[in-house]
Amino acid sequence: MEAIFGYLINIITFGWKKRREADIELFRKLYSELEFNSDSATLLREHDFSNGFQFKYLQQLNYIAEYWLYENIKFHSWLVERRKNKFIENLNKFINELSLHTGMDHGGLISIGLHEASKKEKGRKKKAAKTINKLSIKAYKSYERFVKSYKKQLNA
């Protein structure tokens, strides 16, 4: 009886260890794509979207928003998975709003064109910049919650 009980515990524990190891490996891969000190994370965290920025910073965020939703990019921990999905949702809201109001300016930067706008349009563009700034901060904070929940849930 003890042998059977011990065997069942080993099976359960082994499964948990495998899932935990898979989650740790997946997180390391995802985190390497958006580290806290990366240019794309800095864009989300600190940039004022009244000013222009380089397209390459947005490319990484677009890739993350698309790639992290694939079926094979799922955490076994339901809380970590939920926080990842919330981050992707907030990131997509930010990217969608940004795409509505931006374009390439004459300096090769992505911009809402606030500095080139007529006096009539400046109010509308300032409002758009304020909305985009709020969405970028919201996306970044949900990214922080995702990372914190990973560390708490998986003791990593």
Contacts in CASP RR format, 6 or more apart in sequence:
PFRMAT RR
TARGET T0000
AUTHOR 0000-0000-0000
METHOD contacts of the structure
MODEL  1
MEAIFGYLINIITFGWKKRREADIELFRKLYSELEFNSDSATLLREHDFS
NGFQFKYLQQLNYIAEYWLYENIKFHSWLVERRKNKFIENLNKFINELSL
HTGMDHGGLISIGLHEASKKEKGRKKKAAKTINKLSIKAYKSYERFVKSY
KKQLNA
19 76 0 8 1.000
20 76 0 8 1.000
20 154 0 8 1.000
22 76 0 8 1.000
23 75 0 8 1.000
23 76 0 8 1.000
23 77 0 8 1.000
23 80 0 8 1.000
23 150 0 8 1.000
23 154 0 8 1.000
24 154 0 8 1.000
24 156 0 8 1.000
26 73 0 8 1.000
26 75 0 8 1.000
27 75 0 8 1.000
27 80 0 8 1.000
27 150 0 8 1.000
27 154 0 8 1.000
27 156 0 8 1.000
30 64 0 8 1.000
30 68 0 8 1.000
30 73 0 8 1.000
30 84 0 8 1.000
31 147 0 8 1.000
33 60 0 8 1.000
33 63 0 8 1.000
33 64 0 8 1.000
33 67 0 8 1.000
34 40 0 8 1.000
34 41 0 8 1.000
34 60 0 8 1.000
34 61 0 8 1.000
34 64 0 8 1.000
34 143 0 8 1.000
35 41 0 8 1.000
36 147 0 8 1.000
38 60 0 8 1.000
39 56 0 8 1.000
39 57 0 8 1.000
39 60 0 8 1.000
40 57 0 8 1.000
40 58 0 8 1.000
40 60 0 8 1.000
40 61 0 8 1.000
40 64 0 8 1.000
41 140 0 8 1.000
41 143 0 8 1.000
42 57 0 8 1.000
43 53 0 8 1.000
43 57 0 8 1.000
43 58 0 8 1.000
43 61 0 8 1.000
43 136 0 8 1.000
44 61 0 8 1.000
44 94 0 8 1.000
44 136 0 8 1.000
44 137 0 8 1.000
44 139 0 8 1.000
44 140 0 8 1.000
44 143 0 8 1.000
45 136 0 8 1.000
45 137 0 8 1.000
45 140 0 8 1.000
47 53 0 8 1.000
47 136 0 8 1.000
48 129 0 8 1.000
48 133 0 8 1.000
49 98 0 8 1.000
49 112 0 8 1.000
49 129 0 8 1.000
49 132 0 8 1.000
49 133 0 8 1.000
49 136 0 8 1.000
50 112 0 8 1.000
50 114 0 8 1.000
50 126 0 8 1.000
50 129 0 8 1.000
51 111 0 8 1.000
52 105 0 8 1.000
52 109 0 8 1.000
52 110 0 8 1.000
52 111 0 8 1.000
52 112 0 8 1.000
53 109 0 8 1.000
53 110 0 8 1.000
53 111 0 8 1.000
54 109 0 8 1.000
54 110 0 8 1.000
55 104 0 8 1.000
55 108 0 8 1.000
55 109 0 8 1.000
55 110 0 8 1.000
58 95 0 8 1.000
58 98 0 8 1.000
58 110 0 8 1.000
61 91 0 8 1.000
61 94 0 8 1.000
61 95 0 8 1.000
62 95 0 8 1.000
64 88 0 8 1.000
64 91 0 8 1.000
65 88 0 8 1.000
65 91 0 8 1.000
65 92 0 8 1.000
65 95 0 8 1.000
67 73 0 8 1.000
68 84 0 8 1.000
68 88 0 8 1.000
69 88 0 8 1.000
74 81 0 8 1.000
75 81 0 8 1.000
75 84 0 8 1.000
75 150 0 8 1.000
77 149 0 8 1.000
77 150 0 8 1.000
77 153 0 8 1.000
77 154 0 8 1.000
79 149 0 8 1.000
79 153 0 8 1.000
80 146 0 8 1.000
80 149 0 8 1.000
80 150 0 8 1.000
80 153 0 8 1.000
80 154 0 8 1.000
83 142 0 8 1.000
83 145 0 8 1.000
83 146 0 8 1.000
83 149 0 8 1.000
83 150 0 8 1.000
84 146 0 8 1.000
86 142 0 8 1.000
86 145 0 8 1.000
86 146 0 8 1.000
87 139 0 8 1.000
87 142 0 8 1.000
87 143 0 8 1.000
87 145 0 8 1.000
87 146 0 8 1.000
89 142 0 8 1.000
90 135 0 8 1.000
90 138 0 8 1.000
90 139 0 8 1.000
90 142 0 8 1.000
91 139 0 8 1.000
91 142 0 8 1.000
91 143 0 8 1.000
93 135 0 8 1.000
93 138 0 8 1.000
93 139 0 8 1.000
94 132 0 8 1.000
94 135 0 8 1.000
94 136 0 8 1.000
94 138 0 8 1.000
94 139 0 8 1.000
97 128 0 8 1.000
97 131 0 8 1.000
97 132 0 8 1.000
97 135 0 8 1.000
98 132 0 8 1.000
98 135 0 8 1.000
100 128 0 8 1.000
101 112 0 8 1.000
101 125 0 8 1.000
101 128 0 8 1.000
101 129 0 8 1.000
101 132 0 8 1.000
102 110 0 8 1.000
102 111 0 8 1.000
102 112 0 8 1.000
102 113 0 8 1.000
103 110 0 8 1.000
103 111 0 8 1.000
103 112 0 8 1.000
103 113 0 8 1.000
104 110 0 8 1.000
104 111 0 8 1.000
105 111 0 8 1.000
105 113 0 8 1.000
105 116 0 8 1.000
112 125 0 8 1.000
112 128 0 8 1.000
112 129 0 8 1.000
112 132 0 8 1.000
113 125 0 8 1.000
114 122 0 8 1.000
114 125 0 8 1.000
114 126 0 8 1.000
114 129 0 8 1.000
117 125 0 8 1.000
150 156 0 8 1.000
END
